[in-house]
Amino acid sequence: MIAAIGTAIILPLATVWGWTTAMQLLGLPAGFALLASVFYRHALPTQSRVTSTTNVHWKLDRSTTLLALFMGCQSLIFYTLTTWLPTIYQAFGASAAEAGTLLSVFQLVGIPAALVLTYRWHFQRLLPLILLGYLVGLTCLLWRGWGHWLSAIILGFTCSLVFTLALNLIATSSRRVTVVAQRSAIAQSCGYLLAAVGPLLLGQLNHIFASWQPGLFLIDGLMILTVSIGYALVTTTHQQ
């Protein structure tokens, strides 16, 4: 929600104070987060700090690898879309202000996605829904007007749903807390490292082909790959 608010206010701030000042203001939340993490670290009991950094035996098994790939692919899709959606919308006829609003919608509609899992849906039942949302949302992106709004809503909800699913898969991947902590650290570290490639890759494809179509086809393939990895995860017995 906070990210969506930032996206919504950046254009008005840039209009009033300029892009340089607006981008500098966005550094304030990061500074507050850093201070909060420092105070939180010092507030932890000494024993908790020691326990969190010791007695962890790293093991890259099949489940951990699949979790890292699933986390990485879904994050790559999300951060690539977050980076380039406004530019893509403008390329398909949206104004700059409308493109910024659409990105805010993309981020805001994901808030209720976590609630879907509270209905105890089986993970395998969610995966077809996720694939449908991915593909329909990406297809709607090509249509001007209502198609853009539908794409922002559907893609935003789907990306948040698959992220929530990824965290749930990590949290339920083992009965042992230490194993879950290990898998979470590896999956999120490797996953976000993989995700960092997405925005750069899509930008380079657009630069080479002077079109967003090749990049969108690539995202299509990544969406299918993400759901395929999800099926491999939920059908793998990895309770330890």
C-alpha positions as CSV (number, residue, x, y, z in Angstrom):
1,M,0.0,0.0,0.0
2,I,2.8,2.4,0.9
3,A,4.5,1.6,-2.5
4,A,1.3,2.4,-4.3
5,I,1.0,5.8,-2.4
6,G,4.6,6.6,-3.4
7,T,3.8,5.9,-7.1
8,A,0.7,8.0,-7.0
9,I,2.3,11.1,-5.4
10,I,5.6,11.1,-7.3
11,L,4.2,12.8,-10.5
12,P,2.5,15.7,-8.5
13,L,5.7,16.1,-6.5
14,A,7.8,16.2,-9.6
15,T,5.4,18.7,-11.2
16,V,5.7,21.1,-8.2
17,W,9.4,20.6,-7.2
18,G,11.0,18.9,-10.2
19,W,12.2,15.3,-10.6
20,T,15.5,15.7,-8.8
21,T,13.8,16.9,-5.5
22,A,11.0,14.4,-5.8
23,M,13.4,11.5,-6.2
24,Q,15.5,12.8,-3.2
25,L,12.3,12.8,-1.1
26,L,11.8,9.2,-1.9
27,G,15.0,8.5,0.0
28,L,13.5,9.5,3.3
29,P,11.5,6.3,3.8
30,A,14.6,4.3,3.2
31,G,16.4,6.3,5.8
32,F,13.6,5.8,8.3
33,A,13.7,2.0,7.6
34,L,17.4,2.0,8.2
35,L,17.1,3.7,11.5
36,A,14.2,1.4,12.5
37,S,16.3,-1.7,11.7
38,V,19.3,-0.4,13.8
39,F,17.0,0.3,16.8
40,Y,15.3,-3.1,16.4
41,R,18.6,-4.9,16.2
42,H,19.8,-3.3,19.4
43,A,16.5,-4.1,21.1
44,L,16.8,-7.8,20.5
45,P,18.0,-9.9,23.4
46,T,21.7,-11.0,23.0
47,Q,20.7,-14.7,23.0
48,S,18.3,-14.1,20.0
49,R,21.0,-12.4,18.0
50,V,23.4,-15.3,18.6
51,T,20.8,-17.9,17.8
52,S,19.8,-16.2,14.5
53,T,23.4,-16.3,13.2
54,T,24.6,-19.7,14.4
55,N,23.8,-23.3,14.0
56,V,22.5,-22.9,10.5
57,H,23.7,-25.6,8.1
58,W,23.1,-24.6,4.5
59,K,21.8,-27.3,2.2
60,L,20.8,-26.7,-1.4
61,D,18.3,-29.6,-1.9
62,R,15.6,-30.0,-4.6
63,S,12.9,-28.1,-2.6
64,T,15.2,-25.2,-1.8
65,T,16.2,-24.9,-5.4
66,L,12.6,-25.0,-6.6
67,L,11.6,-22.4,-4.0
68,A,14.4,-20.1,-5.1
69,L,13.4,-20.4,-8.8
70,F,9.7,-19.9,-8.0
71,M,10.5,-16.8,-5.9
72,G,12.9,-15.5,-8.5
73,C,10.6,-15.9,-11.5
74,Q,7.6,-14.3,-9.8
75,S,9.7,-11.5,-8.5
76,L,11.3,-11.0,-11.9
77,I,7.9,-10.6,-13.4
78,F,6.7,-8.2,-10.7
79,Y,9.7,-5.9,-10.7
80,T,9.9,-5.9,-14.5
81,L,6.3,-4.9,-14.8
82,T,6.6,-2.3,-12.0
83,T,9.6,-0.7,-13.7
84,W,8.3,-0.6,-17.3
85,L,4.5,-0.7,-17.1
86,P,4.1,3.2,-17.3
87,T,6.4,3.3,-20.3
88,I,4.5,0.4,-22.0
89,Y,1.2,2.0,-21.3
90,Q,2.4,5.2,-22.9
91,A,3.7,3.3,-25.9
92,F,0.1,1.9,-26.3
93,G,-1.5,5.3,-26.1
94,A,-1.9,6.3,-22.4
95,S,-0.9,9.7,-21.2
96,A,1.9,10.1,-18.6
97,A,-0.5,10.9,-15.9
98,E,-2.8,8.0,-16.8
99,A,0.2,5.6,-16.9
100,G,1.3,6.7,-13.4
101,T,-2.3,6.2,-12.1
102,L,-2.4,2.7,-13.7
103,L,0.8,1.8,-11.9
104,S,-0.7,2.8,-8.6
105,V,-3.8,0.7,-9.3
106,F,-1.4,-2.2,-10.2
107,Q,0.1,-2.0,-6.8
108,L,-3.0,-1.2,-4.7
109,V,-5.3,-4.0,-6.0
110,G,-2.8,-6.6,-4.8
111,I,-3.6,-5.8,-1.1
112,P,-6.6,-8.2,-0.9
113,A,-4.6,-11.0,-2.7
114,A,-3.4,-12.5,0.6
115,L,-7.0,-12.8,1.8
116,V,-7.6,-15.4,-1.0
117,L,-5.4,-17.9,0.8
118,T,-7.4,-17.5,4.0
119,Y,-10.1,-19.6,2.4
120,R,-7.7,-22.6,2.6
121,W,-7.6,-23.0,-1.2
122,H,-5.3,-25.8,-2.2
123,F,-2.2,-24.5,-3.8
124,Q,-2.7,-26.6,-6.9
125,R,-6.1,-24.9,-7.4
126,L,-4.5,-21.5,-7.2
127,L,-2.0,-22.2,-9.9
128,P,-4.4,-22.3,-12.9
129,L,-6.0,-19.1,-11.5
130,I,-2.6,-17.5,-11.4
131,L,-1.7,-18.5,-15.0
132,L,-5.1,-17.3,-16.2
133,G,-4.6,-13.9,-14.5
134,Y,-1.1,-13.6,-15.8
135,L,-2.1,-14.2,-19.5
136,V,-5.4,-12.3,-19.5
137,G,-3.8,-9.3,-17.8
138,L,-0.9,-9.2,-20.2
139,T,-3.3,-9.5,-23.2
140,C,-5.5,-6.7,-21.9
141,L,-2.5,-4.5,-21.7
142,L,-2.5,-4.3,-25.5
143,W,-5.9,-2.7,-25.6
144,R,-6.3,1.1,-25.1
145,G,-8.8,2.5,-22.7
146,W,-10.5,-0.1,-20.5
147,G,-8.0,-2.7,-21.5
148,H,-5.3,-0.8,-19.7
149,W,-7.3,-0.6,-16.5
150,L,-8.3,-4.2,-16.7
151,S,-4.6,-5.2,-17.2
152,A,-3.5,-3.1,-14.2
153,I,-6.2,-4.7,-11.9
154,I,-5.7,-8.3,-13.1
155,L,-1.9,-8.2,-13.2
156,G,-1.6,-6.4,-9.9
157,F,-3.9,-8.9,-8.1
158,T,-2.2,-11.9,-9.8
159,C,1.4,-10.7,-9.0
160,S,0.5,-10.2,-5.3
161,L,-1.3,-13.5,-5.1
162,V,1.7,-15.5,-6.5
163,F,4.0,-13.6,-4.1
164,T,1.8,-14.6,-1.2
165,L,1.8,-18.1,-2.4
166,A,5.6,-18.1,-2.6
167,L,5.9,-17.0,1.0
168,N,3.4,-19.6,2.1
169,L,5.2,-22.4,0.2
170,I,8.4,-21.3,2.0
171,A,6.8,-21.1,5.4
172,T,5.2,-24.6,5.0
173,S,8.1,-26.3,3.4
174,S,9.2,-28.0,6.5
175,R,8.2,-28.8,10.1
176,R,11.6,-27.7,11.3
177,V,12.0,-24.0,12.0
178,T,15.7,-24.0,11.1
179,V,15.0,-25.6,7.7
180,V,12.3,-23.0,6.9
181,A,14.7,-20.2,7.9
182,Q,17.4,-21.6,5.7
183,R,15.1,-22.1,2.7
184,S,13.7,-18.6,3.2
185,A,17.1,-17.0,3.2
186,I,18.3,-18.9,0.1
187,A,15.0,-18.5,-1.8
188,Q,14.7,-14.8,-1.2
189,S,18.3,-13.9,-1.6
190,C,18.7,-15.9,-4.9
191,G,15.2,-15.0,-6.0
192,Y,15.7,-11.2,-5.7
193,L,19.1,-11.5,-7.3
194,L,17.4,-13.2,-10.3
195,A,14.6,-10.6,-10.3
196,A,17.2,-7.8,-10.7
197,V,17.9,-9.0,-14.2
198,G,14.3,-8.5,-15.4
199,P,14.0,-4.7,-15.8
200,L,17.4,-4.5,-17.5
201,L,16.6,-7.4,-19.9
202,L,13.3,-6.0,-20.9
203,G,14.8,-2.6,-21.5
204,Q,17.5,-4.0,-23.7
205,L,15.1,-6.0,-25.7
206,N,13.0,-2.9,-26.4
207,H,16.2,-1.0,-27.3
208,I,17.3,-3.7,-29.8
209,F,13.9,-4.4,-31.4
210,A,12.4,-0.9,-31.0
211,S,9.3,-2.6,-29.8
212,W,7.8,-3.9,-26.6
213,Q,6.4,-7.1,-28.3
214,P,9.5,-9.3,-27.9
215,G,9.8,-8.4,-24.2
216,L,6.1,-9.1,-23.6
217,F,6.5,-12.5,-25.3
218,L,9.4,-13.2,-23.0
219,I,7.3,-12.3,-19.9
220,D,4.6,-14.6,-21.3
221,G,7.1,-17.4,-21.3
222,L,8.3,-16.5,-17.8
223,M,4.7,-16.6,-16.5
224,I,4.2,-20.1,-17.9
225,L,7.6,-21.2,-16.4
226,T,6.6,-19.7,-13.0
227,V,3.4,-21.7,-12.8
228,S,5.2,-24.9,-14.0
229,I,7.8,-24.5,-11.2
230,G,4.8,-24.0,-8.8
231,Y,3.4,-27.3,-9.9
232,A,6.7,-29.0,-9.4
233,L,6.9,-27.5,-5.9
234,V,3.4,-28.5,-4.7
235,T,3.8,-32.0,-6.0
236,T,7.2,-32.5,-4.3
237,T,7.2,-34.0,-0.9
238,H,9.5,-31.9,1.1
239,Q,8.3,-32.1,4.7
240,Q,11.4,-32.6,6.8
